[in-house]
Amino acid sequence: MKKRLATMFIMLLSLVLIFAGCGSNDTSKSDVAKTKDKEKDKTEVTSGASKTSYTDPSKLKDTYDIVIIGAGGAGMSAALEAKAKGLNPVILEKMPLAGGNTMKASSGMNASETKFQKEQGINDSNDKFYEETLKGGHGTNDKEMLRFFVDNSASAIDWLDSMDIKLNNLTITGGMSEKRTHRPEDGSAVGKYLVDGLLKNVQEEKIPVFVNADVKEITQKDGKVTGVKVKLNNKDEKTISSDAVVVTTGGYGANKDMIEKERPDLKGYVTTNQEGSTGDGIKMIEKLGGTTVDMDQIQVHPTVQQEKSYLIGEAVRGEGAILVSQDGKRFGNELDTRDNVTASINKLPEKSAYLVFDAGVKDRVKAIAQYDEMGFVEEGKTIDELASKINVPKEELTKTIDTWNTSVKNKKDEAYGRTTAMDNDLSKAPYYAIKIGPGIHYTMGGVKINTNTEVLDKDGKPITGLFAAGEVTGGLHGENRIGGNSVAEIIIFGRQAGDKSAEFVKAQ
């Protein structure tokens, strides 16, 4: 009897241990699952629009009033305006997520004579915005496009505000003399905020957005656009009819072959562009007889983290950062135009430099927290400690920052003539640095349009039913784009494309 009880006790104890082991294994699996969930959540946060549920591919219809190719800022703006005019638009996006290059925008959106400028006592004018942008483009900008652009910039800020997309935090970018770069209220990067806000409004308006929908051809009959041919999920092909097509596919900054063809000197440069920026829209429009302008005008951004090809936004300099060489010295006006700042970096032996700033700049530019998370930011509790971390002479870096702080106090940069972004000195510890170099950032060239966003042929005549907006187009920026103008462009001309394509369809 005792033996039987002892045996039963041993068996029971074994079962308890087995279950305890299983429980332990389950807990371990649960921890792994939790880790994966955290990683997934982190991915979703950084990818922005990935949390969005897009329209089911099975719901793609054969006919729409307007087909919009590309779900970036220009495409979504066009769709919202077309819908407001009572039309039935659809957005087709070849990538798995909406947003395009808009998602990567960081500094802000330029606009003049806005209500937010007036509220903050900033005395700006459309004429000043026009002249400074023309100067930034070396006088080569399409003047008619530029005039329309600046004169409609304030209303674009109001339009976004009416949809609860508020850009009331103002800073400055290179080539500008006034604070006209509008950012989200908390100073965060403009791109994700803008994409999330536009996408929310697009969904509220029940505008269908199909992702993994790669448009291969814009169809045409008797000189008039008739729709598109699209491949869904890289397998199912479908022809869609429409009275108008709006192309908002972005530029070609991620197409190495196109870059090298237009600018062999840029071979090997890193690019800040998302992988979908391959010039598809330009190629499709050229097949229809559309013409291009400024295709060899490709902007190299001066401050790109090289290992990850990640843009460090101009707002960092706009809020007071300086650029120093490996010798710990400034070497130019950090708020000069992008082409001039790039040239000054390329003259350095290393063809790279450091953005140096303090805790005050870090507080004012929320995007820096993201750069820090990505491992780009070096920190020092003192200037000497920062100098040691980035391997520059301590004495020189201290002297450089002291001299700069004196320049800020006197509002006079005797060394390089910088006159903007001198509201705050660099005296608030800790200190920070990000190593940067030039990278391909923006393609100023693209298809030729007029102020109605109608695509023009080689004779300057509109191609019937075909419209375009955003980086797929050329001419507005001339030989050099001012930071903050591309975000303004996609909203201003995206709206115009939606409006004018709707007018065209209604007139049919």
N, C-alpha and C positions, 0 to 999 in steps of 0.2 A: 504493500500500500504506500509506504514511504517512498519506495523507488518510483512508483507510478506518479506520485505527486511531484517528486523531484524532476522526473522527465517532462511532465506537463509544464512545470515552472520554467525549465530551460527552453522548451519550445515557445512558450509565451514571451520570454525575454528576447528570444531570437526574432520573433515577429515584430516586437516593439522596436528593436534595433534596425530591422529592415525598413519598417515604416519611417523611422526617424531618418534613416539614410535617404529614403525616397524624398522625404520632406526637405532634407538638406539639398538634394539634387534639384528639386523643384524650385527651392529658394534661389539656388545658383542660376537656374535657367531664367527665373523671374528677374534677377539682377541684370543678366545679359539682355533680356528683353527691354528692361527699363533703360539700360544704356543705349540700346538701339533706338528706342523711342526718343530719348533725349537728342541723339544724333540726328534723327529724322526731323525733330522739331527745330533743331538748329539750322538744318538745311532749308527747311521751309521758311524760316525767318529770313535767311540770307537771300533766298531766291525770290522772295516777295510774293509774286503772283501764283506760286505753286500751290497755295492753299485753295485757290479758286477752282470751282467746278465749271468746266467749259461745256459748250453745247454738244450733245451726243451726236456723233458723226451720222447716225442713221436719220437724223432730222434735217439733214442738208437738202434743201429744195432744189428744183430744177431752174427756178426763176426768182430773181429779186430785182427790185428797182435799181439798186446800186450795189456793185461788188467793190469792197474795199480790200486791197491786198496789203496786209501788214498791220499788226496790232500793237504798234508803238504809240507814242503820244499823238503823232499826226493822224494816224488811222482812227484812233478812238475819238479824237476831236471831230474828225470828219463825220464819223458815224453818228455822234450825238447831235450835230447840227442838222444832218440829213433827216434824222428821226424827228427833230423838233419842227421840221418843215412838213411833216406828215408822210414822209417816204419810208420805204421798207428796205433798209440797208442790211448787208451781211459783212462780217469781217472774217477773212481767211488768213491764218498765220501759219507759216511753214514750221516754226519752232514748237516745242512742246509747251511753251509758256508765252503768255502775252508780255509785252514790255519792250522788247528789242533793245536798241542802244539807249533808249530813254531811261531804262532801268539803271544804267551806269552813270547817268548824269549826277554830278555832285554839287557844283557851286551854286547854281540858281538860275533864275529867269530874268533877263534884262527887260526893263520897260521904263518909259519916261512919262512924266506928268501924271503919275498914279495917285490914287487917294491915299495910299500908305506913305508915299513920299511926302505928300502935303501934310499928313497928320504928324510926321516926324520932322517937319521944318526943312525938308530938303528941296531947295529951289532948282528944279531941273526943267529942261525943255526938250521937245521933240527935235527942234533944230540942232541943239547941242548933241543929242544922241545921234542924229543923222551925220553930222560933221565928224564926230569922233569915230564912228563906225566906218565912214568913208576913208578917213585917214588911216585907220587900222588896216583896211583892205588895199592900201596904197593907191586909192583913187580908181580902182578897177571894178568896183561893185556895180551891179546893174542898178542905176540910180532910181528908175521907176519902181523897181521891186523894193529897194531900200526905203524909199519915201512911204510906200504903203505899209511897210513893216513897222517903222517907228511910229507912224500916225495911228496905228491900230494896236499898239502894244499895251496901252493903259486899259483899253476895253477888254483885252484878253485876260488881264489880271482880274478885272471885275467879273468876267464870265466864269473864271475858275472859282472865284470867291462865292458866286451865286450857287455853286454846286458843293459848297463846304470844302473847297480846296484853297486854303488861305495861305498866301505867300506874303507875309507882312514883316519878316525879319530881313533887314536890308544890309548889304555889304557892297564891296567894290571889287572889280576885276581889272586886269591889265588893259591899258589903253583907254580907260574911262576916267573921267574927272569927278563924277558924282556917284553917290551910293544909289545905284539903280538895279543892282542884282538882288532879286526878290527870292527869299528862301522860306521854308516852313517856319512857323513861329518859334520852334525850339532850336532852330539853327541846324537841323539835321540835313542830310543829303537830299536834294530835291527829287532825284529820279524815282526812287521807290515810292516816296510819298505821292508823287504825281501819278504814277502808274496805278497804284492802289486806289487813289481817288477817282481817276477816270474810269477804271474798270468797274468800280462800285456803281457809278452812274450808268455805265453801259448796261450792266445787268439789271439795274432798277428800271431802265427803259425797255428791257426785254429785247435787246439787240443781240442776235445770235453771234457768238464768237467760236469759230472752229479752229482748233490748234492741230498740229501735224497735218496741215492742209497746204500742200506745196503747189502753188500756181505755176504751171509750166508754160502757159501761153495765154496771151490776150487775143481773143478772136475778133475778126473784122470782116465786114462784107460791104462792098460798094463804098469804101472809104469811111465807114462808120463802125465804131466798136460795138460788138454784139454780146460780149461776155468773156468767160475764161474757161480754160481747161485746167482742172486741178487733180492732184493725186493725194488721196487720203491715206494716212498711216503707211505711206510708202508702198501701197499696193493697189487700192481701188481708184480707177480714173473716172472722172465725171466731167461733163460739159455743163456749165451753168450759163443761162441767158440773163442779160441785164441791159438796161438802156444806157447805163454809164458805168465806167470803171475808174476808181480812184486808186492810184499807185502810191503807197506810202511804205515802201520796202527798205528804206534806209540807203546807206552808201555802200562802198566797196572796201572799207578799211580792213576787212579780214580776208580779202582775196589777194593772196601774195602774187599771183600771176598778173592780175590787173594792176596792182601797185608797181610791180617791176616793169611792166610794159610802159606805163606812163612815166615812172620815175625810177630808172635803174639805180640811181644814187641812194635810194632808200632800201635796197636789198639788205635783208638781215636785221632790220629794225623790229623791235617788239611792237605789238599792237594792243591798244586798249579796247578794241572793238569786240563785241560779242560775236560768236562764230557764225551767226546768221547774216552778218553784213557782207554779202558776197556779190553785190551788184546785180542781182537777178532782175530787178525792175528796170534798170538801165538797159540791159540786154534785150528784154522783151519789148521795150518801147522803141529801141533802135530798129527792131525787125518790122515795126509798123510805120517806119519812116520818121520817127522822132529824132531830133537832133540833140547834141550835147554841147556843153560849154564848160571851159575851165577844168577839163579832166586831169590836167597835170598839176593842178593846185591841190596838194595834199598837206594837211597840217600835221606837223610834228609837235606834240605837247612837251613842254620842257620838264614837267615833274611826274615821271612815271616810275613806280617801283619795278625794277627790271626783272627780278626772278619770277614774279607772279604777273607781270605785264599789267599792273594795276595803277590806275590813275589816282594821283594825289591831288585833290581838287584845288582850284585856284583860290578858294575861300581861305585856305590856310595862310597864303600870302596876303590875301585881302584883309585878314584880321591881324596882320602884323609880323608874320614870320619873315626871316631873312634867308638868303642863300649864301653858303660859304663853301669855299674850295677845300681840298685836302690840306691846304696850308692854314686853314682856319680863318681865311679872309673873305670878305665880300668881293664880288667881281663884276657887279653891274646893278642896274635898277630892276629889282624883282618884279615890279608892276609895269614893266614895259610890255609891249605886245608879245604874243607867244613866239613869233618867229625870231624876234630880237633876243629874247631870253634864251631860247634854244641855241641860237648862234653863240651866245656868250658861254654857255655850258660846253658846247662842242669845241671851243677854243682851249679849254682846260686839258692838260695832258691826259687825265683819266676819263674825260668826256662824261663825268658824273660830278655830283655835288651833294651837299646836305642841306635840307630844309631845317633850320634851327628855330625853335620857338619856346615859349614858357607856358606855365600852367594857365595863364590868362587866355592865351590863344586856344589852348586845349579846351577850356571851358566854353569858349564862344563858338567853336567849330565842333559840333557833335560827331561829325564823320571821323574825327581823329580817334574816337573810342573804337570804331570799327577797324581802322588801320592798326591800332594797338592789338586788338584781338587777333589780327592776321599776322602779327609778329613783325611788323614793319618799324615800330617805334622803339628807339633807344632812349633810356631815361637816366638822368643824373641828378642827385640831390643838390649838387652844386655845378657850376660851369666847369670846374676842373674835373669833376667825376664824369661829366658828359664828354669832355674832350678826350679823356682816357678811353672811354668806351668806343668812340668813333675814330680813335687814333689820329687826332689832330693836335698840333701844339697848344698846350694849355694857355701859355702867355698870349698867343695870337688870338685865340678864341675869346679870351677875357677882354682883350683890347678891342676886338671887333664889336662885341656886344656893348661894352662901355661907350665906345664911339657912337654906335647906333642909338643908344639911349639918350645921349646928348643931342643927337640930331633930331630925335623925336621931341625932346623938350624944347628945342629951339625952332621946331617945325622947318628945318632946313637940312637937307642931305647934301653936304658940300662935296662928297666923294662922287656920287652918281646921279644927283638931281632928282631923286625920288620925291614925289610930292603927295602921293596918296597912301592910304592905309598906314598913317602915322598917328593914329589916335591914342595908341597904347604902346608903352615901351616894353622891353623884355626884362623885367625885374622880379617877376613872381616865380619863385622856385616851386617845384622842381623844373628842370630844363629838359628839353626833348630834341631829338633829331631823327629825320627819315632820309635815308640815302636814295637819291633819285637820278634819273638820266632821261634823255629824250625818247619818245615812242610815238609811233603813228597813232593819231587820234581821230582825225576827221578828214573827210574828203569834200572839199569845197565844190568840186566839179560834179556835174550830173546832167539830167535832161533839162532842156530849155522850156520854161513856162512863162506865161504872162501873169499879171496881177489877178486875173480870174482863175489862176491855177490850171488853165487849159494847156495841154502839152502841144508844143509847136513843132512843125516840120522844118526842113531846111530852107523853105521859102518864108518862114515866119508865120505860117497859117496854122490855126488850131486843127488838131486831129479830132474829128467829131466824136464826142462822147468820152474822150479820154482826159483825165485830170491827174495831177500829181502834187505832192507836198512833202516837205521835210528834206532830209539829207539825200534823197534820191534825185533832187533837183540841184541845179547849179546857178551861179550868177550873183546871188544875194551877197555873199561874203567876199567876193573878189579873191585876192591873193592871200588873204589872212583873215581867219574868223576871230572875232572878239569873244572871250569867255562869257558864257551866259546868253549869247545870241542864238545858239542852236535850239535851246529849250523854248525861247520866245518864238523862233521860226516854226517849230512843229505845231505850236498852239495857234499862232496867228494864221498861218497858211493852211493848217489842217482844218480849222473852222471855215476858212474861205472855200476850200475844196468841197466840204460838205454842203455849204450854202449854194455854190455855183453849180455843182452837179445836180442838186435837187431842183434848182431853177431850170436846168436843161431838161431833166426828165419830165417835169411838169409841162414843159412847152411842147413835148412830143405829141 
